[in-house]
Amino acid sequence: MKMTKKLVLAAAALPLVFGTASAYAYGGGDKGDHKGMHGKCGGFDKKIMRQLDLTDAQKEQFKEMREADRAAMKEKRSANKAEKMAEMKAHREQVQALVLADTFDEAAANELASQMVEKQTERRVAMLKKQHEMMSVLTPEQKTKLTELQQERMAKCVEKMEKRANKDS
């Protein structure tokens, strides 16, 4: 393979590698065919909400939170679109300059990776804050029941993963 082709491939692959590593570092991973699990090993979804016997007031509070969050996200996406596109372009250019350079600048690569991790951390903290707000609506009894339901679900997930691991071996 010619050197130019190798460099072009490296320029295309590096952002994918950094993005994938970042996703795995923060709980991402294989989102493939889970055959019935649908990636729901823990968490707080509609099925669990139904089992918590929420009051009408709690249901309304959850609905208001979801609608407010949806409106805020829509506003954020539309307000920063041009700025975000420019930022993405600048980031892509940084990656390309890094991989196409005559010598690899490890310090620059570390700085770029740190910036990516920082952005991912900000998103994760915002998500955890929203989850905390939602959990504050629950009574202590509902929180206890939620914990029990999540533990049951996790035990089932572990069991399914063990079966799959034994089947693949």
C-alpha positions in Angstrom: 0.0 0.0 0.0 1.3 3.4 -0.8 2.2 5.8 1.9 -0.5 8.3 0.9 -3.2 5.6 1.2 -1.9 4.7 4.6 -2.0 8.3 5.8 -5.5 8.8 4.5 -6.6 5.6 6.3 -4.9 6.7 9.5 -6.6 10.1 9.2 -10.0 8.5 8.9 -9.4 5.8 11.5 -8.0 8.0 14.4 -11.2 9.9 15.2 -13.1 6.7 15.2 -10.6 5.1 17.5 -10.7 8.0 19.9 -14.5 8.2 19.8 -14.8 4.4 20.4 -12.4 4.5 23.3 -14.2 7.4 24.9 -17.6 5.6 24.5 -16.2 2.4 26.0 -14.6 4.3 28.9 -18.0 5.7 29.8 -20.1 2.6 29.7 -20.6 2.3 26.0 -19.9 -0.8 24.1 -21.6 -3.4 22.1 -25.1 -2.3 21.4 -25.7 -5.1 19.0 -28.4 -7.7 19.0 -29.2 -8.5 22.7 -32.1 -10.8 21.9 -34.6 -9.6 24.3 -32.3 -7.6 26.7 -32.5 -4.5 24.6 -29.6 -3.1 26.5 -31.6 -2.7 29.7 -29.3 -4.0 32.4 -30.2 -1.6 35.1 -31.5 1.9 34.5 -34.9 3.4 34.9 -37.4 2.8 32.1 -41.2 2.7 31.6 -41.5 -0.9 32.6 -39.9 -0.2 36.0 -41.9 3.0 36.4 -45.1 1.0 36.1 -43.9 -1.3 38.9 -43.3 1.6 41.3 -47.0 2.6 41.7 -46.4 6.3 40.9 -49.0 8.8 42.0 -50.7 11.0 39.3 -48.7 13.9 40.7 -45.4 12.0 40.3 -46.4 11.0 36.8 -47.1 14.6 35.9 -43.8 15.8 37.4 -41.9 13.2 35.3 -43.8 14.3 32.2 -43.0 18.0 32.9 -39.3 17.1 33.4 -39.2 15.2 30.1 -40.9 17.9 28.2 -38.7 20.6 29.7 -35.6 18.6 28.9 -36.8 17.9 25.4 -37.4 21.6 24.8 -34.0 22.6 26.3 -32.2 20.1 24.1 -34.1 21.3 21.0 -33.2 24.9 21.8 -29.5 24.0 22.5 -29.2 22.1 19.2 -30.8 24.9 17.1 -28.9 27.7 18.9 -25.4 26.4 18.6 -25.6 24.6 15.2 -23.2 26.9 13.3 -20.8 27.1 16.3 -20.9 23.3 16.8 -20.2 22.7 13.1 -17.2 25.0 13.2 -16.0 23.3 16.3 -16.3 19.9 14.7 -14.5 21.1 11.6 -11.6 22.5 13.8 -11.4 19.2 15.7 -11.3 17.2 12.5 -8.6 19.4 11.2 -6.6 19.0 14.4 -6.9 15.2 14.1 -5.9 15.3 10.5 -2.9 17.5 11.2 -1.8 15.1 14.0 -2.0 12.0 11.9 -0.5 13.5 8.7 2.5 15.1 10.5 5.9 13.8 9.6 6.5 12.9 13.3 3.8 11.9 15.8 3.3 14.5 18.5 2.3 12.5 21.6 1.7 15.6 23.7 -0.8 17.0 21.1 -2.5 13.6 20.9 -2.8 13.5 24.7 -4.2 17.1 24.7 -6.8 16.2 22.0 -7.8 13.0 23.8 -8.1 15.0 27.1 -10.4 17.5 25.4 -12.6 14.6 24.1 -12.8 13.1 27.6 -13.6 16.4 29.1 -16.6 16.9 26.8 -17.8 13.4 27.5 -17.5 14.0 31.2 -19.6 17.2 31.0 -22.3 15.2 29.1 -22.2 12.4 31.7 -22.4 14.8 34.6 -25.4 16.6 33.0 -27.1 13.2 32.5 -26.5 12.2 36.1 -27.9 15.5 37.3 -31.1 14.9 35.3 -31.4 11.4 36.7 -30.9 12.7 40.3 -33.7 15.3 39.7 -36.0 12.5 38.5 -35.2 10.3 41.5 -35.9 13.1 43.9 -39.6 12.8 42.9 -39.7 9.3 44.3 -40.7 8.5 47.9 -38.1 6.5 50.1 -40.3 3.4 49.6 -40.3 3.8 45.9 -36.5 4.3 45.9 -36.1 1.1 47.8 -38.4 -0.8 45.4 -36.5 0.7 42.5 -33.2 -0.5 43.9 -34.6 -4.0 44.3 -36.0 -4.1 40.8 -32.7 -2.9 39.3 -30.8 -5.5 41.3 -33.2 -8.2 40.0 -32.7 -7.0 36.5 -29.0 -6.9 36.9 -28.9 -10.5 38.2 -30.9 -11.6 35.1 -28.5 -9.7 32.9 -25.5 -11.3 34.5 -27.1 -14.7 34.1 -27.8 -14.1 30.4 -24.2 -12.9 29.9 -22.8 -15.9 31.6 -25.0 -18.2 29.4 -23.8 -16.4 26.3 -20.2 -16.5 27.4 -20.4 -20.3 28.0 -22.2 -20.8 24.7 -19.5 -18.9 22.8 -16.7 -20.8 24.5 
